């Protein structure tokens, strides 16, 4: 039973890799691997933000809309305001931090339940990002609501973030966004696992009252968790804008569901049964492999969410039902 709890999910992932490799001709190729890595990088970065809030027993439903807002804001800064890539990135990071700060204050000061606070923020951002262009995507040469024609362009160094690939061995090319995911993943992991602050955040998540009695400033750490989530979401939005080269209003539709799924699947990796950075990145990779395999098998797009949901249920069974049963023996 303990082996099933600890390694069951990894065995499921290995089985899926073998199945897709046998079922499709080009799945087990360097090109397919690069596409999987690129597709999971943004999901993984957002999932790290979800993980930060889960650690303090919270939840951030606004993470997808924060990423889409960063996508639209960076596009607006460069195309409409004709400012540099540096300003676009800075504006987005500040916006993400502010969104996280407001979420955190609503939760700890106004005592609004985290799901309701972040749900409200999600709808607020979805509406706000559409207002400046009246719901249209942003691109060079578009006509703004006031009749102006935009003349700004996406800076080459900005597009570099989303489109450049590093040479790796002979055939493989690693996208910049994957490197960003790995760097951010290491930073968040080191913060959560190796620092006193990270351990206190885990303590808050496991027993908030006990952490408070031990002298921990619970409210401050909860706000910090949501600010981390907001900043990571804005990084994901920046990378998505850099990949697309336009402010596509509909491009972030699946970001919330995929990032939440990756973070929750992370509970099942190596039987952790808690939010953790390593599990979250493996969860994002799992979703990327699943979607790439289904796409290469020409599975209808409308079945993909069903399959993702089924896999998530299986992963959570590994995490909770089996672990409780194993602990009872």
Beta strands, then each sheet from edge to edge (+ up, - down):
strand 1: 165-167
strand 2: 173-175
sheet 1: 1+ 2-
end
